[in-house]
Amino acid sequence: MSKKNNVKFQIRQGDVLVESFVGEIPVDAIKEEDTILAWGEATGHTHRVETKDSAIFNFTMGEEAVRVLNLPTPAKLLHQEHDPIELPAGGYRIIQQRTFSRGVVRNVAD
């Protein structure tokens, strides 16, 4: 097995990490209403993709909550303060950067 097969696609835009997701989305996964990956608490800006055929699904793997962006066609990841990022078609796990301070865990505000 080559190392190349074990490497995941990863890209960060601000406080959002997007990495390739290899797996099945469960049939009981919850589909979100829109394709906003994260909302900026400080600015109100959003990390989002704008395509008609994409969707974000929420489900659990073991005890872990998972969000997966499904892109049947390529799309751009957009944010008002960051350059757009081209994402190829595929499945992507969405990970919001978190911080731990004085016993409190919270999402990083972008």
DSSP file (Angstrom, degrees, kcal/mol; ACC not computed):
  #  RESIDUE AA STRUCTURE BP1 BP2  ACC     N-H-->O    O-->H-N    N-H-->O    O-->H-N    TCO  KAPPA ALPHA  PHI   PSI    X-CA   Y-CA   Z-CA
    1    1 A M              0   0    0      0, 0.0     2,-0.2     0, 0.0     5,-0.0   0.000 360.0 360.0 360.0 131.8    0.0    0.0    0.0
    2    2 A S    >   -     0   0    0      1,-0.1     3,-0.8     0, 0.0     4,-0.4  -0.504 360.0-122.9 -84.7 154.8    1.4    3.4   -0.9
    3    3 A K  G >> S+     0   0    0      1,-0.2     3,-1.8     2,-0.2     4,-0.6   0.848 107.8  69.4 -61.2 -34.4    1.5    6.3    1.4
    4    4 A K  G >4 S+     0   0    0      1,-0.3     3,-0.9     2,-0.2    -1,-0.2   0.835  93.3  56.6 -55.8 -35.2   -0.5    8.4   -1.1
    5    5 A N  G <4 S+     0   0    0     -3,-0.8    -1,-0.3     1,-0.2    -2,-0.2   0.697 105.4  51.8 -70.8 -18.4   -3.6    6.2   -0.5
    6    6 A N  G <4 S+     0   0    0     -3,-1.8     2,-0.4    -4,-0.4    -1,-0.2   0.516  86.9  99.6 -95.6  -6.2   -3.5    7.0    3.2
    7    7 A V    <<  -     0   0    0     -3,-0.9     2,-0.3    -4,-0.6    -3,-0.0  -0.687  62.5-146.5 -88.5 128.9   -3.3   10.8    2.9
    8    8 A K        -     0   0    0     -2,-0.4     2,-0.4     1,-0.0    -2,-0.1  -0.666  20.7-112.8 -90.0 147.8   -6.5   12.8    3.3
    9    9 A F        +     0   0    0     -2,-0.3    11,-2.5     2,-0.0     2,-0.4  -0.678  44.6 178.2 -72.7 127.4   -7.3   15.9    1.4
   10   10 A Q  E     +A   19   0A   0     -2,-0.4     2,-0.3     9,-0.2     9,-0.2  -0.998  12.5 169.4-136.1 140.7   -7.4   18.8    3.9
   11   11 A I  E     -A   18   0A   0      7,-2.3     7,-3.0    -2,-0.4     2,-0.4  -0.989  16.7-151.7-147.1 141.1   -7.9   22.5    3.5
   12   12 A R  E     -A   17   0A   0     -2,-0.3     2,-0.4     5,-0.2     5,-0.2  -0.933  10.2-176.4-116.3 137.8   -8.5   25.2    6.1
   13   13 A Q  E >   -A   16   0A   0      3,-2.6     3,-1.6    -2,-0.4     2,-0.3  -0.911  68.0 -56.8-129.0 104.8  -10.4   28.4    5.6
   14   14 A G  T 3  S-     0   0    0     -2,-0.4    65,-0.0     1,-0.2    96,-0.0  -0.461 122.7 -12.1  61.5-124.3  -10.1   30.5    8.7
   15   15 A D  T 3  S+     0   0    0     -2,-0.3    82,-3.2    -3,-0.1     2,-0.5   0.243 118.8  91.9 -93.9  13.1  -11.4   28.5   11.7
   16   16 A V  E <   -AB  13  96A   0     -3,-1.6    -3,-2.6    80,-0.2     2,-0.5  -0.937  56.2-162.2-114.1 127.6  -13.0   25.7    9.5
   17   17 A L  E     -AB  12  95A   0     78,-3.1    78,-2.9    -2,-0.5     2,-0.5  -0.917   4.9-167.5-105.0 131.0  -11.1   22.6    8.5
   18   18 A V  E     +AB  11  94A   0     -7,-3.0    -7,-2.3    -2,-0.5     2,-0.3  -0.982  13.0 172.8-118.8 122.9  -12.5   20.6    5.6
   19   19 A E  E     -AB  10  93A   0     74,-2.1    74,-3.4    -2,-0.5    -9,-0.2  -0.959  39.3 -89.9-132.5 151.1  -11.1   17.1    5.0
   20   20 A S  E     - B   0  92A   0    -11,-2.5     2,-0.5    -2,-0.3    72,-0.3  -0.233  37.1-150.5 -57.8 143.2  -12.0   14.2    2.7
   21   21 A F        -     0   0    0     70,-2.6     2,-0.6    48,-0.1    70,-0.3  -0.975  10.8-171.7-120.7 118.7  -14.5   11.8    4.1
   22   22 A V        +     0   0    0     -2,-0.5     2,-0.3    68,-0.1    70,-0.0  -0.941  49.9  65.7-111.4 112.8  -14.4    8.2    3.0
   23   23 A G  S    S-     0   0    0     -2,-0.6     2,-0.4     2,-0.0    -2,-0.1  -0.953  82.6 -66.7 162.5-179.3  -17.4    6.3    4.2
   24   24 A E        -     0   0    0     -2,-0.3    -2,-0.1     0, 0.0     3,-0.0  -0.793  35.0-130.7-100.3 140.8  -21.1    6.0    3.9
   25   25 A I        -     0   0    0     -2,-0.4    33,-0.0     1,-0.0     4,-0.0  -0.816  38.1-115.9 -85.1 122.2  -23.6    8.7    5.1
   26   26 A P    >   -     0   0    0      0, 0.0     3,-1.8     0, 0.0    -1,-0.0  -0.195  13.7-122.3 -60.4 150.6  -26.1    6.8    7.2
   27   27 A V  T 3  S+     0   0    0      1,-0.3    -2,-0.0     3,-0.0     0, 0.0   0.756 113.2  54.5 -65.2 -23.6  -29.7    6.7    6.0
   28   28 A D  T 3  S+     0   0    0      2,-0.1    -1,-0.3     0, 0.0    -3,-0.0   0.309  80.0 128.4 -93.6  10.4  -30.9    8.2    9.3
   29   29 A A    <   -     0   0    0     -3,-1.8     2,-0.5     1,-0.1    30,-0.2  -0.328  63.0-118.8 -62.9 147.2  -28.4   11.2    8.9
   30   30 A I  E     -C   58   0A   0     28,-2.7    28,-2.5    -2,-0.0     2,-0.4  -0.797  20.9-141.9 -93.7 125.0  -30.1   14.6    9.3
   31   31 A K  E     -C   57   0A   0     -2,-0.5    26,-0.2    26,-0.2     2,-0.1  -0.731  17.4-130.9 -87.3 129.3  -29.9   16.9    6.3
   32   32 A E        -     0   0    0     24,-3.0    24,-0.3    -2,-0.4    -1,-0.0  -0.376  14.4-121.6 -76.1 159.4  -29.3   20.6    7.1
   33   33 A E  S    S+     0   0    0     -2,-0.1     2,-0.2    22,-0.1    -1,-0.1   0.796  89.9  14.8 -70.5 -31.0  -31.4   23.3    5.5
   34   34 A D  S    S-     0   0    0      2,-0.1    22,-0.4    22,-0.0    -2,-0.1  -0.671  77.6-108.3-134.2-174.4  -28.5   25.1    3.9
   35   35 A T        +     0   0    0     14,-0.2    14,-1.9    -2,-0.2     2,-0.6  -0.291  61.7 136.7-118.0  47.2  -24.8   24.6    3.0
   36   36 A I  E     -F   48   0B   0     12,-0.2    12,-0.3     1,-0.2     3,-0.1  -0.854  33.6-169.2 -93.0 118.6  -23.3   27.0    5.6
   37   37 A L  E     -     0   0B   0     10,-2.7     2,-0.3    -2,-0.6    11,-0.2   0.858  69.3  -6.6 -77.3 -36.1  -20.3   25.2    7.1
   38   38 A A  E     -F   47   0B   0      9,-1.3     9,-2.6   -22,-0.1     2,-0.4  -0.982  59.8-137.1-159.8 149.0  -19.8   27.8    9.9
   39   39 A W  E     -F   46   0B   0     -2,-0.3     2,-0.7     7,-0.2     7,-0.2  -0.902  26.3-122.4-108.6 137.2  -21.2   31.1   11.1
   40   40 A G     >  -     0   0    0      5,-3.8     4,-1.9    -2,-0.4    69,-0.1  -0.700  18.6-166.5 -80.8 115.8  -18.9   33.9   12.3
   41   41 A E  T  4 S+     0   0    0     -2,-0.7    -1,-0.2     1,-0.2    68,-0.1   0.869  88.6  41.1 -68.2 -36.4  -19.9   34.8   15.9
   42   42 A A  T  4 S+     0   0    0      1,-0.1    -1,-0.2     3,-0.0    -2,-0.1   0.869 132.9  18.4 -80.4 -38.0  -17.8   38.0   15.8
   43   43 A T  T  4 S-     0   0    0      2,-0.1    -2,-0.2     0, 0.0    -1,-0.1   0.646  90.2-125.3-110.7 -19.1  -18.6   39.2   12.3
   44   44 A G     <  +     0   0    0     -4,-1.9    -3,-0.1     1,-0.3     2,-0.0   0.453  64.3 138.9  82.0  -0.3  -21.7   37.4   11.1
   45   45 A H        -     0   0    0     -6,-0.1    -5,-3.8     1,-0.0     2,-0.3  -0.288  41.3-140.1 -72.6 164.0  -19.8   36.2    8.1
   46   46 A T  E     -F   39   0B   0     -7,-0.2     2,-0.6    -3,-0.1    34,-0.4  -0.948  14.3-140.7-129.6 148.6  -20.3   32.6    6.8
   47   47 A H  E     +F   38   0B   0     -9,-2.6   -10,-2.7    -2,-0.3    -9,-1.3  -0.949  51.6 148.7 -97.1 120.6  -18.2   29.8    5.4
   48   48 A R  E     -FG  36  78B   0     30,-2.1    30,-3.4    -2,-0.6     2,-0.4  -0.968  45.6-135.1-151.9 161.0  -20.4   28.3    2.7
   49   49 A V  E     - G   0  77B   0    -14,-1.9     2,-0.6    -2,-0.3   -14,-0.2  -0.953  17.1-150.2-117.4 145.6  -20.7   26.6   -0.6
   50   50 A E        +     0   0    0     26,-0.7     2,-0.3    -2,-0.4    26,-0.2  -0.795  44.5 121.9-120.9  89.1  -23.2   27.7   -3.2
   51   51 A T        -     0   0    0     -2,-0.6     3,-0.4    24,-0.1    -2,-0.1  -0.974  58.2-132.0-140.0 155.2  -24.4   24.9   -5.4
   52   52 A K  S    S+     0   0    0     -2,-0.3    -1,-0.1     1,-0.2    -2,-0.0   0.768 103.6  43.9 -77.7 -25.2  -27.8   23.5   -6.0
   53   53 A D  S    S+     0   0    0      2,-0.0    -1,-0.2    -3,-0.0     2,-0.2   0.320  89.2 100.9-108.5   9.5  -26.9   19.9   -5.5
   54   54 A S        -     0   0    0     -3,-0.4     2,-0.3    17,-0.1    17,-0.2  -0.537  44.9-178.8 -91.6 161.4  -24.7   20.0   -2.4
   55   55 A A  E     - D   0  70A   0     15,-1.6    15,-3.4    -2,-0.2     2,-0.4  -0.990  22.7-136.8-155.8 152.6  -25.9   19.1    1.1
   56   56 A I  E     - D   0  69A   0    -22,-0.4   -24,-3.0    -2,-0.3     2,-0.4  -0.956  22.8-165.0-112.8 133.2  -24.6   18.9    4.7
   57   57 A F  E     -CD  31  68A   0     11,-2.8    11,-2.6    -2,-0.4     2,-0.4  -0.924   6.9-153.9-119.8 143.1  -25.5   15.8    6.8
   58   58 A N  E     +CD  30  67A   0    -28,-2.5   -28,-2.7    -2,-0.4     2,-0.3  -0.949  31.4 135.3-114.4 134.9  -25.2   15.4   10.6
   59   59 A F  E     - D   0  66A   0      7,-2.1     7,-3.3    -2,-0.4     2,-0.4  -0.954  45.4-103.5-161.2 176.2  -24.8   11.9   12.2
   60   60 A T  E     - D   0  65A   0     -2,-0.3     2,-0.5     5,-0.2     5,-0.2  -0.892  13.3-163.7-113.8 144.5  -22.9   10.1   14.9
   61   61 A M  E >  S- D   0  64A   0      3,-2.6     3,-2.0    -2,-0.4     2,-0.5  -0.956  77.7 -43.9-121.4 107.4  -20.0    7.7   14.5
   62   62 A G  T 3  S-     0   0    0     -2,-0.5    -2,-0.0     1,-0.3     0, 0.0  -0.619 125.4 -27.3  67.8-120.2  -19.7    5.9   17.8
   63   63 A E  T 3  S+     0   0    0     -2,-0.5     2,-0.4    -3,-0.1    -1,-0.3   0.335 117.5 103.6-104.7   5.1  -20.0    8.7   20.3
   64   64 A E  E <   -D   61   0A   0     -3,-2.0    -3,-2.6     1,-0.0     2,-0.3  -0.755  67.6-133.4 -97.1 130.8  -18.7   11.4   18.0
   65   65 A A  E     -D   60   0A   0     -2,-0.4     2,-0.4    -5,-0.2    -5,-0.2  -0.644  28.9-166.4 -77.1 134.7  -20.9   14.0   16.2
   66   66 A V  E     -D   59   0A   0     -7,-3.3    -7,-2.1    -2,-0.3     2,-0.4  -0.968  16.3-163.8-128.8 139.3  -20.0   14.3   12.5
   67   67 A R  E     -D   58   0A   0     27,-0.4    27,-2.6    -2,-0.4     2,-0.4  -0.993  14.1-171.8-119.7 128.9  -20.9   16.8    9.8
   68   68 A V  E     -DE  57  93A   0    -11,-2.6   -11,-2.8    -2,-0.4     2,-0.6  -0.981  15.2-149.7-126.2 130.3  -20.3   15.8    6.2
   69   69 A L  E     -DE  56  92A   0     23,-3.6    23,-2.6    -2,-0.4     2,-0.6  -0.867  14.1-156.2 -94.0 123.2  -20.6   18.0    3.2
   70   70 A N  E     -DE  55  91A   0    -15,-3.4   -15,-1.6    -2,-0.6    21,-0.2  -0.908  11.6-177.1-104.3 119.1  -21.6   16.1    0.1
   71   71 A L  E     + E   0  90A   0     19,-3.1    19,-2.4    -2,-0.6   -17,-0.1  -0.888  13.1 179.2-118.0  98.7  -20.6   17.7   -3.2
   72   72 A P  S    S+     0   0    0      0, 0.0    17,-0.1     0, 0.0    -1,-0.1   0.780  80.9  27.0 -66.2 -24.9  -21.7   15.7   -6.3
   73   73 A T  S    S-     0   0    0     -3,-0.1    17,-0.2    15,-0.1    14,-0.0  -0.919 104.6 -81.8-131.4 158.3  -20.1   18.4   -8.5
   74   74 A P        +     0   0    0      0, 0.0     2,-0.3     0, 0.0    15,-0.1  -0.196  53.3 176.3 -57.6 152.6  -17.1   20.8   -7.8
   75   75 A A  E     - H   0  87B   0     12,-2.3    12,-3.5    -4,-0.1     2,-0.4  -0.961  29.2-110.3-151.9 165.8  -17.9   23.9   -5.8
   76   76 A K  E     - H   0  86B   0     -2,-0.3   -26,-0.7    10,-0.2     2,-0.6  -0.872  20.3-138.1-103.5 136.2  -16.2   27.0   -4.2
   77   77 A L  E     -GH  49  85B   0      8,-3.2     8,-1.9    -2,-0.4     2,-0.3  -0.848  33.7-163.0 -88.9 121.8  -15.9   27.4   -0.5
   78   78 A L  E     +G   48   0B   0    -30,-3.4   -30,-2.1    -2,-0.6     2,-0.3  -0.812  23.9 162.3-116.5 148.0  -16.7   31.1    0.1
   79   79 A H  E >   - H   0  82B   0      3,-0.5     3,-0.8    -2,-0.3   -32,-0.1  -0.943  41.0-124.1-157.5 144.2  -16.2   33.6    3.0
   80   80 A Q  T 3  S+     0   0    0    -34,-0.4   -33,-0.1    -2,-0.3    -1,-0.0   0.744 110.5  34.6 -64.1 -25.1  -16.3   37.4    2.9
   81   81 A E  T 3  S+     0   0    0      2,-0.1     2,-0.3    -3,-0.0    -1,-0.2   0.367 111.7  64.5-113.6   4.4  -12.8   37.8    4.4
   82   82 A H  E <  S-H   79   0B   0     -3,-0.8    -3,-0.5   -69,-0.1     3,-0.1  -0.898  87.4 -99.4-125.7 155.5  -11.0   34.8    2.8
   83   83 A D  E     -     0   0B   0     -2,-0.3    -2,-0.1     1,-0.1    -6,-0.0  -0.432  50.4 -98.6 -66.4 146.4  -10.1   33.8   -0.8
   84   84 A P  E     -     0   0B   0      0, 0.0     2,-0.5     0, 0.0    -6,-0.2  -0.347  35.2-146.2 -63.7 149.3  -12.5   31.3   -2.3
   85   85 A I  E     -H   77   0B   0     -8,-1.9    -8,-3.2    -3,-0.1     2,-0.5  -0.982   8.7-132.6-121.9 127.3  -11.3   27.7   -2.3
   86   86 A E  E     -H   76   0B   0     -2,-0.5   -10,-0.2   -10,-0.2     0, 0.0  -0.657  21.9-165.7 -77.7 125.3  -12.1   25.2   -5.1
   87   87 A L  E     -H   75   0B   0    -12,-3.5   -12,-2.3    -2,-0.5     3,-0.1  -0.960  13.9-135.2-112.1 125.6  -13.4   21.9   -3.8
   88   88 A P        -     0   0    0      0, 0.0   -15,-0.1     0, 0.0   -17,-0.1  -0.308  42.6 -78.5 -68.6 162.0  -13.5   18.9   -6.1
   89   89 A A  S    S+     0   0    0    -17,-0.1     2,-0.3   -15,-0.1   -19,-0.0  -0.310  87.9  82.4 -57.1 144.5  -16.6   16.7   -6.1
   90   90 A G  E    S- E   0  71A   0    -19,-2.4   -19,-3.1   -17,-0.2     2,-0.4  -0.941  79.9 -55.9 151.5-170.5  -16.7   14.3   -3.1
   91   91 A G  E     - E   0  70A   0    -70,-0.3   -70,-2.6    -2,-0.3     2,-0.4  -0.883  46.1-171.4-107.2 138.2  -17.5   14.0    0.5
   92   92 A Y  E     -BE  20  69A   0    -23,-2.6   -23,-3.6    -2,-0.4     2,-0.4  -0.993  19.3-137.8-135.6 129.8  -15.9   16.3    3.1
   93   93 A R  E     -BE  19  68A   0    -74,-3.4   -74,-2.1    -2,-0.4     2,-0.5  -0.687  22.1-142.2 -81.3 137.3  -15.9   16.2    6.9
   94   94 A I  E     -B   18   0A   0    -27,-2.6     2,-0.5    -2,-0.4   -27,-0.4  -0.901  18.9-175.9-106.2 123.1  -16.4   19.7    8.4
   95   95 A I  E     -B   17   0A   0    -78,-2.9   -78,-3.1    -2,-0.5     2,-0.5  -0.975  14.0-150.1-124.6 120.8  -14.4   20.4   11.6
   96   96 A Q  E     -B   16   0A   0     -2,-0.5   -80,-0.2   -80,-0.2     2,-0.0  -0.764  28.1-115.2 -88.3 127.7  -14.9   23.7   13.5
   97   97 A Q        -     0   0    0    -82,-3.2    11,-2.9    -2,-0.5     2,-0.3  -0.371  37.5-163.3 -62.4 139.1  -11.7   24.8   15.3
   98   98 A R  E     -I  107   0C   0      9,-0.3     2,-0.3    -2,-0.0     9,-0.2  -0.851   9.5-152.2-124.6 159.3  -12.2   24.8   19.1
   99   99 A T  E     -I  106   0C   0      7,-2.8     7,-2.2    -2,-0.3     2,-0.5  -0.953   4.5-149.5-130.7 152.4  -10.4   26.4   22.0
  100  100 A F  E     +I  105   0C   0     -2,-0.3     2,-0.4     5,-0.2     5,-0.2  -0.983  24.8 161.1-124.2 121.6  -10.1   25.3   25.6
  101  101 A S  E >   -I  104   0C   0      3,-2.4     3,-1.7    -2,-0.5    -2,-0.1  -0.964  66.5 -15.8-145.8 125.4   -9.6   27.9   28.3
  102  102 A R  T 3  S-     0   0    0     -2,-0.4     3,-0.1     1,-0.3    -1,-0.1   0.867 128.3 -48.5  51.8  43.3  -10.2   27.7   32.0
  103  103 A G  T 3  S+     0   0    0      1,-0.2     2,-0.5     0, 0.0    -1,-0.3   0.528 115.0 113.4  81.0   6.3  -12.2   24.5   31.7
  104  104 A V  E <   -I  101   0C   0     -3,-1.7    -3,-2.4     2,-0.0     2,-0.5  -0.946  49.0-159.3-117.1 129.2  -14.5   25.8   28.9
  105  105 A V  E     +I  100   0C   0     -2,-0.5     2,-0.3    -5,-0.2    -5,-0.2  -0.899  24.4 159.3-102.9 132.2  -14.5   24.4   25.4
  106  106 A R  E     -I   99   0C   0     -7,-2.2    -7,-2.8    -2,-0.5     2,-0.1  -0.983  43.4 -95.3-148.1 158.5  -15.9   26.6   22.7
  107  107 A N  E     -I   98   0C   0     -2,-0.3     2,-0.3    -9,-0.2    -9,-0.3  -0.479  46.9-108.0 -70.0 144.6  -15.8   27.1   18.9
  108  108 A V        -     0   0    0    -11,-2.9     2,-0.5   -93,-0.2   -67,-0.1  -0.579  31.9-128.6 -72.1 134.2  -13.3   29.7   17.7
  109  109 A A              0   0    0     -2,-0.3   -69,-0.1     1,-0.1    -1,-0.1  -0.758 360.0 360.0 -89.1 127.7  -15.1   32.8   16.5
  110  110 A D              0   0    0     -2,-0.5   -70,-0.2   -71,-0.2    -1,-0.1   0.392 360.0 360.0 -98.2 360.0  -14.0   33.9   13.0
